[in-house]
Amino acid sequence: MSYHNPPTTPRKSATFDDYTLSEIRRAATTGIYDIRGAGAKRKLPHFDDLLFLGASMSRYPLEGYREKCSTEVVLGTRFAKKPIHLKIPITIAGMSFGALSGNAKEALGRGANIAGTSTTTGDGGMTPEERGHSKTLVYQYLPSRYGMNPDDLRKADAIEIVVGQGAKPGGGGMLLGQKISDRVAEMRTLPKGIDQRSACRHPDWTGPDDLEIKILELREITDWEKPIYIKVGGARPYYDVALAVKAGADVVVVDGMQGGTAATQEVFIEHVGQPTLACIRPAVQALQDLGMHRKVQLIVSGGIRNGADVAKALALGADAVAIGSAALVALGDNDPALESEYQALGTTAGAYDDWHEGRDPAGITTQDPKLATRLDAELAGRRLANYLKVMTLEAQTIARACGHNHVHNLEPEDLCALTIEAAAMARVPLAGTSWIPGQGL
Amino acid sequence: MPAIDLSTTPLRELNQSLHALAEGNNETEWEVLNPDGRHAVAVGIDAPVSVDIRGPVGYYCGGMNKQATVTVHGSAGPGVAENMMSGKVVIKGDVSQYAGATGRGGMLVVEGNAASRCGISMKGIDIVVKGSIGHMSAFMAQTGNLVVLGDAGDALGDSIYEARLFVRGNVQSLGADCVEKEMRDEHLELLEDLLQRSGITGVKPSEFRRYGSARKLYNFNIDNADAY
């Protein structure tokens, strides 16, 4: 019997996998951290790890097409003279003109109008087109204060004070030189073509005690009419929400780490913040402990994709959700029809995230007029409206199956979890058991 | 001349009355009594009126002002005249942090001293301080002019963009990417005008030094990473 030297299969390291190796080479070659758009791409415990129980013997369902299941939401009932009334519990998250083309912003407004919901400005201020195309517009109040002025503040339907966002809790905005066109530069009062670094802290307040006074000022300027939201990234949701309530918010927005951004460091997106699923119950707990659940409304965002996600977020106690990345996909972002162009950019449809470079073949995350005109704002708006309506129908379908005549009547008792991690985060029992990990004996 | 006494009238009523003013109204001179350090006094005005506040105010006095002349006969708390668009805010005493933060237009005159972060993120406002200013002033200042007759604290103009800084006294230190620049004729003329409009006499533009951006951090370069 002869022994040759049988070769072992070449083995790649799980620690130093292909992506990791490519990132080391990229850093060594370029000398700059990787910057990209979108949210966390790593696998995280998410809504897919939850299931609805549905009605059976102990609860009875509502008749699918006959018995009403309402979806309307009122936001800003605590202090604002003019709360916002939405037909559906799905809003469009803040995205700036600058990050997005004017056409893309118009499409978001058109889609939201048809579906009966709100859109939100971003870092860079409010454009007249955006105000014109959005029936209900939330105006973001950001650390950079680009484009901030009292006239737009009064034109807004609500004001969202941005403390942080899920993609980068503790980080500021960033818009690289190639997207600072003449108009974007003018709106931000900056020289054209420079890297725009937005501050991560507000320039004129620090901490919740100051914020309370800042909110007083904004309410005084707008004669107490507008709902005031506070948006936080998914960092310490229990304390952040409690402090937002203390500071005087009408609405709190909690954005988990799957929430997208126009551009930030990859290391920030993937390594800072908590998954959306882990943020909801602590946020709701804070509202309940203060006796403010449903009085201060909670909007959850970060990785909401379909009506099941909406229903699950609401069942865990949110009043509404916000979508950003998913809305862009509905407009046409990362469409496989553009595969050859994505290939030319060194990527593939579904993976394109170099939104900061302004070369988006779909005409969405760009300031290049030629690329921007590729997006038909009316058609894209219609697509977004369709998608919002489908999501709403899906959430209603689930709510009826669980026996509820309003999507807000969904509750944690309607859910079970497929994994121990999801059970612990959502504080619902592991499927087939009565075990909620982390709740003690 | 309407006089509103904040010890008996709610703040809401004062601001609502000021917002209700349309251009060309007859009540162009307002007086506010007993402000007692209240916050958000005379914010969001958009009319060519004058408001004289008799005493000290808290946070954000004159915030987002348009057209009006707001005079505080006392000292002001943090964020005075924040995001001012136009008009004039004059503080007879000292001011706290973030004076004139993100201001886009108009003029802020501080007759006393200003604390830290004076002119932070300014976007077109003119700020004239007769006394001295604290540390980190003009941080990320984008455009506009900051004139200081006294001294400036540490890290003046850190991460500055295109704002112009004129300091007559000593500058403790300059922040990242802020450098002393040549004072040319156009700057002397600009300074002359700013001093005149803020009612300052007996001070010559030639007594000041000019500071602004070295523009080295405008586009990222890894070899400048220790400056961030």
Interface residues (C-beta under 8 A of the other chain):
Chain A: G31 I32 S144 R145 M148 N149 P150 L153 G177 T189 L190 P191 I194 D195 R197 A199 P203 D204 W205 D210 I213 K214 L216 E217 E220 I221 T222 D223 W224
Chain B: L11 R12 N15 Q16 H19 H39 A40 V43 G44 D46 G58 Y59 Y60 G63 M64 K66 P78 G79 E82 N83 M85 Q97 Y98 A101 T102 R104 R117 I120 S121 K123 G124 F139 M140 Q142 T143 S159 Y161 E162 Y218 N219 F220 I222 D223
